[in-house]
Amino acid sequence: MGDPAVVERLGEYLASASGQEVARIRPLALAERLRLDPDQVVAACLHGAHEGLLELHWDLLCPVCRIPCQVTDTLRAIAEHGHCAACKIGR
């Protein structure tokens, strides 16, 4: 389950943060913001996803403009070649 102190801080964050903040949690950035061990925050988030408290999604970033060009629930669903609508790469 992970470090109880990290789990408690994550729970406090989820309870007090805005809907916009919790809609897209980036565990490593959150660990830095909360001054917690990044590995422990990732573990707590993965455990939360396994228990159905959080949803796990993968953003495929465009190598040119660095914005998400595809979002998927599994790594297996990522296409070999993507397309970025913003910069038109991959066409």
C-alpha positions in Angstrom: 0.0 0.0 0.0 2.9 2.4 0.6 4.0 4.8 3.1 1.0 5.8 5.4 2.2 9.4 5.6 2.3 9.7 1.8 -1.2 8.0 1.5 -2.5 10.5 4.0 -1.1 13.5 2.2 -2.4 12.3 -1.1 -5.9 11.8 0.5 -5.7 15.4 1.9 -4.7 16.7 -1.5 -7.6 14.9 -3.3 -10.1 16.1 -0.7 -9.0 19.8 -0.8 -7.7 20.4 -4.4 -10.0 21.8 -7.0 -11.7 19.6 -9.6 -9.3 21.0 -12.2 -6.3 20.1 -10.2 -7.4 16.5 -9.6 -8.6 15.9 -13.1 -5.0 15.5 -14.3 -2.7 14.4 -11.5 1.0 14.2 -12.5 2.5 12.1 -9.7 6.1 13.3 -10.1 5.0 17.0 -10.2 2.7 16.4 -7.2 5.5 14.8 -5.2 7.7 17.8 -5.8 4.9 20.2 -4.9 4.1 18.3 -1.6 7.8 17.6 -0.9 7.3 13.8 -0.9 9.3 10.9 -2.2 8.4 10.6 -5.9 8.5 6.8 -5.9 6.1 6.7 -2.9 3.7 9.1 -4.6 3.7 7.0 -7.8 3.2 3.9 -5.8 0.3 5.5 -3.9 -1.3 6.7 -7.1 -0.9 3.3 -8.8 -2.5 1.7 -5.7 -5.3 4.2 -5.8 -5.9 3.3 -9.5 -5.9 -0.4 -8.7 -8.5 0.2 -6.0 -10.7 2.3 -8.3 -10.1 5.6 -6.5 -8.1 7.1 -9.4 -8.1 6.5 -13.2 -4.9 5.8 -15.0 -4.4 7.4 -18.4 -1.3 7.7 -20.6 -0.7 10.9 -22.6 1.4 10.5 -25.8 3.3 13.7 -26.2 4.1 15.2 -29.6 7.9 15.2 -30.0 7.7 18.6 -31.7 5.2 20.8 -29.8 5.2 18.7 -26.5 1.4 18.7 -26.1 -0.6 15.5 -25.7 -1.6 14.2 -29.2 -3.2 11.0 -28.0 -4.7 9.8 -24.6 -5.2 6.2 -23.9 -6.0 3.9 -21.0 -3.3 1.3 -21.8 0.2 1.5 -23.3 -0.9 -1.3 -25.6 -3.4 1.0 -27.3 -0.8 3.5 -28.4 -0.4 3.4 -32.2 3.1 2.9 -33.6 2.9 6.3 -35.4 0.8 9.1 -34.0 -0.5 12.3 -35.5 -0.5 15.7 -33.9 -3.3 17.9 -34.9 -1.6 21.0 -33.5 1.6 20.9 -35.5 0.5 18.4 -38.2 3.4 16.0 -37.6 2.8 12.4 -38.6 0.7 13.1 -41.7 
